[in-house]
């Protein structure tokens, strides 16, 4: 009884006992009533004794019992609780009476509760409560009598100052028969008036009564001032409910366990508990490899990854690096990593920060091979704390960056043994390209910046933790840059035998009856996807069936949408698969599928034998699983001419082209009307093409780039046309649109602007030629054409049309029938420039003259000249006069000034300078005639010679 | 090198030496004595410019460490001497008279520049 959870009755008694204890405690606190104290403790203690075994709520109660009750010394808890009850509940009102009142109500409340549950058990209640020999019903009675006496006394005492009603209420419940009556009290009319009277005193009394009413239905939140809620943390009713619930649950679980046991026994399963566990966690988790040796993936890959992780030891675990590095190096010598001539070789060389050359590893491989498991396992093995970021996490660049920083630069301080983090970025191929950019910048860019500082090991900027990226397809465009930065580890598919043997072990553990053949078939079917194998096994297990080969073939659980490459899909379309070992499976698949989409059967399928049906099914599956019909159709379209066609009448071609056009129509319709309901029909074209074009030989498939090229070309053409149109003179532009230009005008225009010119200078042209020349110039200006000198790669210079409409007009190899010589082209381009300037000038001046017609009468003459000069085409000579007026004026102005100066100079100096100069000239002539200076280079070679005066004398 | 003594400009009895690096040659082979050689000018900065023929030379004025004296030898009978000493003896007497003391010389040691036109005048 003590150990087990008490049944509801007992539990309730315990509660009651607590109330009693509380009551006792309160009385204890009062000095004037020492009598009650002594008899109370035993009951309290007893009640406490069996409380102690039960639930938490009850222990709460215990804590509120007074310390002097003896058994449990919870003195620390008791004073506050008592205080609170006194403060909260009774406030400033006279202690004794009110306290007693409180208790009375309390009791009545409880009892009423109880009475609801079990009709009339009141007397037995006390009996149950006291298991000890000394305690008896009589004693209990005695206690209650005493309490009643006490209350009466108190009532007498306080009658002077207080209203009689509450005490009368109190006294009544404390009769022995009160408990029974209490149920009637709630219903009884006379009680209610009292309630209303007590309300005068304060809320307290009133509320208490109300709680009695609502007790059953309301939780403790109704009011804080209730006695019950003050003493217990939650209201009594809620506690009781909870206790009941716990009881129920326990019973249920026991029953469930029993049932389960029974069931398991019946099904002769190995262990009942295991099934229980098995329901909770997936087998994938359950049979996760727990040690390095258990890893299913290829040893080579495992080892390389571990090796790479170990290379980080120097940076990450600074202390141990020596031994580790040594170990690693030895390891390396054995394995000769450096000697391998592959593209990417993991080297031991560390950069200046002591990090390995590759800061990241990119694990790639099809799903379900255990890439993530490997990463986690190896990282743990190398002593890292794995931080995983996968597709379900926020991978916006900002979030990504913070995560990166958090993972690589922080360290958990709290854990038992703080370990450095190793960041595992799972499914990185799904991350946005920007995030990947961030990653790369983080890994490479920052450390460059740091490298300038040359601070070793210091600085938060550099990446000092290994980063492992995991992806399914490394050739996703977003990963391109990552591929160059990271050490790419391709995950080869697990060996079927290895996987099958593991599956066998698992199924043995799980008690599934199976055989190796079935497991191998399962492996093949799931394409060595461990995850799907396990889930399939789990599924069989849950059905409690033995697993046989046929089961495996029939199930389509193991098939998942594996995204196959474009080329493999095309190959599928163009190649007839030879029936190999897996053909039965394919057939089985086909059968399974045909059930699902029997409505989709093509006419060929109906007519054909099972092989053709299987083929079609296969193609359909592949194509549907890929889904990018547009691209696929393009590929087929560009590659089918290379296939070996069997019918000479080309009927197949015709048929196939019909399908192409229908696919095109469908696609257009889908894209234009967003009507995706047509989408499923597109895949059937592939089946037809497969039947028509497929051969046994291995097809050589080229990536379809014609459409891309065409679109590029189109863009280019449009650009040229745009340029052309932009500069065309409005009068011409009015009459042509783009298509007209391309289809009609430009091809002819190219002929028009290439008349026959003799390769002589412009001056020597005949009048006819000059006329032609002029018309060419004006035409070219009209169509915004000109010749531009370009340098060819060979180093020669070529004149090309500026908006190069030749590109538009001539296709591929075709060349223009005749071209102008380089010199003529240059001549033309110059003339065009001139003519443009002239026209501009004309427009400008005329505009000016319009603006201010009167002010500049002189300006009018040159524009008048200009058009006249244009017409005859003797432009060259006339260019200067018309072109230059502005210019010339300036030029003239300067010379004139200079001349004036010189003239002035001359004029003045003629008088002054000329004469001296002439004089000089004369004198010079004389001088020249006689004396001149012969300069001697070198030093002064004077010979000194002492001369005595006597010699002179 | 030829030393040419010329009277200093401006001052009455100041003489100077013109030192040239080179020769003054007369084309006609005449003796240079008494010939017109060239123009000596001073710029505003005080550097001497010597123009000989179609050459222009710039030089500098240097004060001599040891001044030279320019002596003039005179032979003949000085009236005073004659009076004092024997008239016979006095006839044969040569005397040196200091005409000037040269304290400065003009050195033209730079390569001469040819004069082509009338630029000369503007200088």
Interface residues (C-beta under 8 A of the other chain):
Chain A: X913 X916 X917 X920 X924 X927 X928 X929 X930 X931 X932 X933 X934 X935 X936 X937 X940 X941 X942 X952 X953
Chain B: X1 X20 X21 X22 X23 X24 X25 X26 X27 X28 X30 X32 X35 X36 X37 X38 X52 X53 X54 X55 X57 X73 X94 X109 X111 X112 X115 X117 X118 X120 X121
